[in-house]
Amino acid sequence: MSQPSAQDFLTAGIELRTAGRLTESIDALRQAVALNPRSATALLELGASAGELGDPEAIEWFQRATVLQPRSALAYWNLAKALLQHAQRKSASQIQAIALQLDPLIASKDLDQLASDKRRVIHCIGDSHCRFFAELKRTLYAPTESGREQHVLFRSYWLGPVLAHNLSEYNTTTRGREQLELALERLIPSGSIVLFALGEIDCRFHLLRQAERQRRPVPDVVADTVERYVSTLESVRSRGFKVLVWNAVPSAPDGTAAPHEFPYFGTQEQRNEVTRMFNEQLAAKCSRDISLVSVIDKLQDDRGQIDYALFKSDRVHLSESVMPLTLAALKPVLSQTDFPDPEDLESAASLGVMRVPNRDWRR
């Protein structure tokens, strides 16, 4: 009876890792490397199994693979990830640069592989504030100490200047409901996590103006909008999606945002009071199955003054510096879903933004 070959051990090692039997996988792959020391494939697979187990020897295996295949972006990329896993950040940065020089798309391929697990992807849909989740740099992030890479990946769907108030209606000027239906039926996989980001335009302009035009108390007008908005969220949830909702952000100081691009009504104090009411009523209306993700309390100091250093230069949209606060707010929310190990969540990356077509797609 013939002895197992290097290929036999290689195949067995990969299968054992897939089954979660990492120690046995490493043993088999060591045999593969012993029988064929010049197999870069065996070294890469051995490094992958060791990396999943948190074994620092993964660095050695990936280094040997780069010697055998000096033009392999994947070998350098995996080496950089192993170095990061063991806090060798300076070396990891240098190796990462080599990998990106060999293949500028290697980071995107890594994210695409992670995105195949839809539990890791949050689909953000709404007005221009959904783009906050799309502007993250595609970069390499440090895995957790456990060795698991706990990324959350955001993919954004921009509907245009759609109002939370009108999202429940068809045939509005912005056709927001039609675009939402297109995204849910054709773009976002069934059962996915969907985060809605609307309401800032309502709070900045429309709610105060409608209260004045209708001669109604502002809290009543806000309550009507929140009721309509939540009814839409509930209808999406009833279709099997896991629904989250993002807070409306505070309004820019008077005169700082371009009025032709970001029209506003009333004073900043009035607008921010409407924003406070909107967010509080939204939190109160959200059911056990719809969670509010809020960083509002982190955007202001003890006196309630907004820290506009956390905003982009337009003073309307949040900057990427708010993402760590967002991840912290997401942890307890994702623990209610099947997102893997949300307590280990440390990093985020963007899968891009899509402008949902503004047309009657049913025709």
C-alpha positions as CSV (number, residue, x, y, z in Angstrom):
1,M,0.0,0.0,0.0
2,S,1.5,3.3,-1.1
3,Q,2.2,6.1,1.4
4,P,0.1,9.3,1.3
5,S,1.6,11.9,-1.0
6,A,2.2,15.6,-0.4
7,Q,-0.9,16.3,-2.4
8,D,-2.9,13.9,-0.2
9,F,-1.8,15.7,2.9
10,L,-2.5,19.1,1.3
11,T,-6.1,18.1,0.4
12,A,-6.7,16.6,3.8
13,G,-5.3,19.7,5.6
14,I,-7.7,22.0,3.6
15,E,-10.7,19.8,4.3
16,L,-9.9,19.6,8.0
17,R,-9.6,23.4,8.2
18,T,-13.0,23.7,6.5
19,A,-14.4,21.4,9.1
20,G,-12.9,23.5,11.9
21,R,-10.4,20.9,13.0
22,L,-7.5,23.3,13.0
23,T,-4.9,21.4,15.0
24,E,-5.4,18.3,12.7
25,S,-5.3,20.5,9.7
26,I,-1.9,22.0,10.7
27,D,-0.5,18.5,11.4
28,A,-1.6,17.3,7.9
29,L,-0.2,20.5,6.2
30,R,3.1,20.1,8.0
31,Q,3.4,16.7,6.4
32,A,2.6,18.2,3.0
33,V,5.4,20.8,3.5
34,A,7.8,18.1,4.8
35,L,7.3,16.0,1.7
36,N,7.4,19.0,-0.7
37,P,9.2,22.0,0.9
38,R,9.0,24.0,-2.3
39,S,5.2,23.9,-2.5
40,A,4.1,27.5,-2.0
41,T,0.5,26.4,-2.0
42,A,1.2,24.0,1.0
43,L,2.9,26.8,2.8
44,L,0.1,29.3,2.2
45,E,-2.5,26.7,3.4
46,L,-0.4,25.9,6.5
47,G,-0.1,29.6,7.2
48,A,-3.9,30.0,6.9
49,S,-4.6,27.2,9.3
50,A,-2.1,28.5,11.8
51,G,-3.4,32.0,11.5
52,E,-7.0,30.9,12.2
53,L,-5.6,29.2,15.4
54,G,-3.7,32.3,16.3
55,D,-0.4,30.6,16.0
56,P,2.5,33.0,15.4
57,E,4.2,30.4,13.2
58,A,1.8,31.5,10.5
59,I,4.3,34.4,9.9
60,E,7.1,31.9,9.1
61,W,5.0,29.9,6.7
62,F,3.9,33.0,4.8
63,Q,7.4,34.3,4.7
64,R,8.6,31.1,3.2
65,A,5.8,31.3,0.6
66,T,6.9,34.8,-0.4
67,V,10.5,33.5,-1.0
68,L,9.2,30.8,-3.3
69,Q,6.7,33.1,-5.0
70,P,8.1,36.7,-4.9
71,R,5.5,37.9,-7.3
72,S,2.5,36.5,-5.4
73,A,0.4,39.4,-4.0
74,L,-1.6,36.8,-2.0
75,A,1.5,35.6,-0.2
76,Y,2.5,39.1,0.9
77,W,-1.1,40.0,1.7
78,N,-1.5,37.0,4.0
79,L,1.9,37.7,5.6
80,A,0.8,41.3,6.3
81,K,-2.4,40.0,8.0
82,A,-0.4,37.6,10.1
83,L,2.0,40.3,11.2
84,L,-0.9,42.5,12.2
85,Q,-2.5,39.7,14.1
86,H,0.6,39.7,16.3
87,A,0.9,43.4,16.6
88,Q,3.9,43.9,14.2
89,R,2.2,46.9,12.6
90,K,5.3,48.6,11.1
91,S,6.4,45.4,9.3
92,A,2.8,44.7,8.3
93,S,2.5,48.1,6.7
94,Q,5.6,47.5,4.6
95,I,4.5,44.1,3.5
96,Q,1.0,45.3,2.7
97,A,2.5,48.0,0.4
98,I,4.4,45.2,-1.6
99,A,1.1,43.3,-1.9
100,L,-0.8,46.3,-3.2
101,Q,2.0,47.1,-5.6
102,L,1.8,43.6,-7.1
103,D,-2.0,43.6,-7.1
104,P,-3.9,46.9,-6.3
105,L,-7.2,45.0,-6.1
106,I,-6.0,42.5,-3.5
107,A,-7.8,44.4,-0.7
108,S,-11.0,44.4,-2.7
109,K,-10.8,40.7,-3.3
110,D,-10.3,40.1,0.4
111,L,-13.4,42.2,1.2
112,D,-15.4,40.4,-1.5
113,Q,-14.6,37.1,0.1
114,L,-15.8,38.3,3.4
115,A,-18.9,39.8,1.8
116,S,-20.0,36.3,0.7
117,D,-21.2,35.9,4.2
118,K,-24.2,38.2,4.2
119,R,-24.4,38.3,8.0
120,R,-21.3,40.5,7.9
121,V,-22.8,43.1,5.4
122,I,-25.0,45.9,6.5
123,H,-26.9,47.4,3.6
124,C,-27.4,51.1,4.3
125,I,-30.2,52.9,2.4
126,G,-31.4,56.4,2.5
127,D,-30.5,60.0,1.7
128,S,-26.9,61.4,1.4
129,H,-26.2,60.4,5.0
130,C,-26.1,56.8,4.0
131,R,-22.9,57.7,2.2
132,F,-21.1,58.1,5.5
133,F,-21.0,54.3,5.5
134,A,-19.6,54.2,2.0
135,E,-16.6,56.5,2.3
136,L,-14.4,54.2,4.4
137,K,-11.1,53.4,2.8
138,R,-10.7,49.9,1.6
139,T,-7.8,49.0,3.8
140,L,-6.3,46.2,5.9
141,Y,-7.6,46.1,9.5
142,A,-6.1,44.2,12.5
143,P,-7.8,41.0,13.5
144,T,-8.9,40.6,17.1
145,E,-6.7,38.9,19.6
146,S,-8.7,35.7,19.0
147,G,-7.4,35.6,15.5
148,R,-10.9,36.1,13.9
149,E,-11.3,39.0,11.5
150,Q,-14.4,40.8,12.8
151,H,-15.1,43.3,10.0
152,V,-18.5,44.8,9.4
153,L,-18.9,45.6,5.8
154,F,-21.2,48.4,4.6
155,R,-22.8,48.7,1.2
156,S,-24.7,51.9,0.6
157,Y,-27.7,52.6,-1.6
158,W,-28.3,56.3,-2.2
159,L,-31.9,57.2,-2.9
160,G,-31.3,60.9,-3.4
161,P,-32.9,63.7,-1.3
162,V,-35.7,61.5,-0.1
163,L,-37.8,62.4,3.0
164,A,-38.5,60.0,5.8
165,H,-42.0,61.4,5.8
166,N,-42.6,60.4,2.1
167,L,-40.9,57.0,2.1
168,S,-44.2,55.3,2.7
169,E,-45.8,56.8,-0.5
170,Y,-45.5,56.0,-4.1
171,N,-45.4,58.6,-6.9
172,T,-43.7,61.4,-4.9
173,T,-41.4,63.8,-6.6
174,T,-38.3,61.9,-5.5
175,R,-39.9,58.5,-6.1
176,G,-38.2,57.3,-2.9
177,R,-40.6,54.4,-2.3
178,E,-40.1,53.0,-5.9
179,Q,-36.3,53.2,-5.4
180,L,-36.6,51.4,-2.1
181,E,-38.6,48.6,-3.7
182,L,-36.1,48.2,-6.4
183,A,-33.3,47.9,-3.9
184,L,-35.1,45.4,-1.8
185,E,-36.3,43.3,-4.7
186,R,-33.3,43.4,-7.0
187,L,-30.2,44.6,-5.1
188,I,-30.3,43.5,-1.4
189,P,-30.4,39.7,-0.7
190,S,-33.4,38.5,1.2
191,G,-32.8,38.2,5.0
192,S,-30.0,40.8,5.0
193,I,-29.4,43.5,7.6
194,V,-30.7,46.8,6.3
195,L,-30.0,50.1,8.0
196,F,-32.2,53.1,7.1
197,A,-30.6,56.6,7.2
198,L,-33.2,59.3,6.6
199,G,-34.7,62.2,8.5
200,E,-32.0,64.9,8.6
201,I,-33.6,66.7,5.6
202,D,-37.0,66.5,7.3
203,C,-35.6,68.0,10.5
204,R,-33.5,70.6,8.7
205,F,-36.3,72.0,6.6
206,H,-39.6,70.3,6.1
207,L,-41.0,69.7,9.5
208,L,-40.7,73.2,10.7
209,R,-42.0,74.6,7.5
210,Q,-45.0,72.2,7.5
211,A,-45.8,73.1,11.1
212,E,-45.9,76.8,10.2
213,R,-48.0,76.2,7.0
214,Q,-50.4,73.9,8.7
215,R,-50.5,76.0,11.9
216,R,-49.9,72.8,14.0
217,P,-47.7,72.2,17.0
218,V,-44.2,71.1,15.9
219,P,-44.3,67.9,18.1
220,D,-47.5,66.8,16.3
221,V,-45.9,67.2,12.9
222,V,-42.8,65.3,14.0
223,A,-45.0,62.5,15.4
224,D,-46.8,62.1,12.1
225,T,-43.5,61.8,10.2
226,V,-42.1,59.3,12.7
227,E,-45.3,57.3,12.5
228,R,-45.1,57.1,8.7
229,Y,-41.4,56.3,8.7
230,V,-41.7,53.5,11.2
231,S,-44.6,52.0,9.3
232,T,-42.3,51.7,6.3
233,L,-39.6,50.1,8.5
234,E,-42.1,47.6,9.8
235,S,-43.3,46.7,6.3
236,V,-39.6,46.0,5.3
237,R,-39.1,43.9,8.5
238,S,-42.2,41.9,7.8
239,R,-40.6,40.8,4.5
240,G,-37.8,39.0,6.3
241,F,-35.1,41.7,6.5
242,K,-33.4,42.6,9.8
243,V,-34.0,46.3,10.1
244,L,-31.9,48.9,11.8
245,V,-32.4,52.7,11.7
246,W,-29.8,55.4,12.0
247,N,-30.3,58.6,14.0
248,A,-30.9,62.0,12.3
249,V,-27.8,64.1,12.8
250,P,-27.9,67.7,14.3
251,S,-28.3,70.7,12.0
252,A,-25.4,72.9,10.9
253,P,-25.0,76.4,12.4
254,D,-26.9,79.2,10.5
255,G,-24.9,80.4,7.6
256,T,-22.3,77.6,7.5
257,A,-24.0,75.3,5.0
258,A,-24.6,76.4,1.4
259,P,-28.4,77.2,1.4
260,H,-28.8,76.3,-2.2
261,E,-27.4,72.8,-1.6
262,F,-28.7,72.3,2.0
263,P,-31.8,74.5,2.5
264,Y,-32.9,75.1,6.1
265,F,-35.9,76.5,7.9
266,G,-35.9,78.2,11.3
267,T,-33.0,78.8,13.6
268,Q,-30.3,76.2,14.4
269,E,-31.8,75.9,17.9
270,Q,-35.2,75.2,16.5
271,R,-33.9,72.7,14.0
272,N,-31.8,70.8,16.6
273,E,-34.9,70.7,18.9
274,V,-36.8,69.1,16.1
275,T,-33.9,66.6,15.5
276,R,-34.0,65.8,19.3
277,M,-37.8,65.1,19.1
278,F,-37.4,63.1,15.9
279,N,-34.8,60.8,17.4
280,E,-36.5,60.4,20.7
281,Q,-39.8,59.6,19.1
282,L,-38.1,57.2,16.7
283,A,-36.4,55.4,19.6
284,A,-39.8,55.2,21.4
285,K,-41.6,53.9,18.3
286,C,-39.0,51.3,17.3
287,S,-40.2,47.8,18.2
288,R,-38.3,45.0,19.7
289,D,-37.5,43.9,16.1
290,I,-36.3,47.3,14.9
291,S,-33.2,48.8,16.6
292,L,-32.1,52.4,16.6
293,V,-28.4,52.9,16.1
294,S,-27.5,56.3,17.6
295,V,-24.3,58.2,18.3
296,I,-26.1,61.5,19.0
297,D,-24.9,61.7,22.6
298,K,-21.3,61.3,21.4
299,L,-21.6,64.3,19.1
300,Q,-22.1,66.9,21.9
301,D,-20.4,67.9,25.1
302,D,-21.8,68.0,28.6
303,R,-23.5,71.3,27.9
304,G,-25.2,69.9,24.8
305,Q,-22.9,71.8,22.3
306,I,-22.4,70.0,19.0
307,D,-18.8,69.1,18.2
308,Y,-18.6,70.1,14.6
309,A,-15.0,68.8,14.4
310,L,-16.7,65.4,13.9
311,F,-18.4,66.6,10.8
312,K,-17.2,67.1,7.2
313,S,-16.4,70.6,6.0
314,D,-20.1,71.1,5.0
315,R,-21.1,70.8,8.7
316,V,-24.0,68.6,7.5
317,H,-22.5,65.1,7.1
318,L,-20.4,63.1,9.6
319,S,-16.8,62.5,8.9
320,E,-15.1,59.1,9.0
321,S,-13.8,59.9,12.5
322,V,-17.2,59.0,13.8
323,M,-16.9,55.4,12.6
324,P,-15.4,54.0,15.9
325,L,-18.3,55.5,17.8
326,T,-20.7,53.9,15.2
327,L,-19.1,50.5,15.7
328,A,-19.5,50.8,19.5
329,A,-23.2,51.6,19.0
330,L,-23.6,48.7,16.6
331,K,-22.2,46.0,18.9
332,P,-25.3,45.7,21.2
333,V,-27.6,46.0,18.2
334,L,-25.8,43.3,16.1
335,S,-25.9,40.9,19.1
336,Q,-29.6,40.6,18.5
337,T,-28.9,39.3,14.9
338,D,-26.8,36.4,13.7
339,F,-23.8,38.6,13.0
340,P,-20.8,36.5,14.1
341,D,-19.3,37.6,17.5
342,P,-20.3,41.3,17.5
343,E,-18.5,41.8,20.8
344,D,-15.2,41.3,18.8
345,L,-16.2,44.0,16.3
346,E,-13.2,46.3,15.8
347,S,-13.2,47.5,12.2
348,A,-15.2,48.4,9.2
349,A,-14.8,48.7,5.5
350,S,-16.9,49.9,2.6
351,L,-18.2,47.9,-0.4
352,G,-19.1,51.0,-2.2
353,V,-22.2,53.2,-2.8
354,M,-24.9,52.6,-5.5
355,R,-27.2,55.4,-6.7
356,V,-30.5,53.6,-7.0
357,P,-32.1,54.5,-10.4
358,N,-34.8,57.1,-10.1
359,R,-37.3,55.7,-12.5
360,D,-40.4,53.6,-12.6
361,W,-38.6,50.3,-13.0
362,R,-41.9,48.2,-13.1
363,R,-42.6,49.4,-16.7
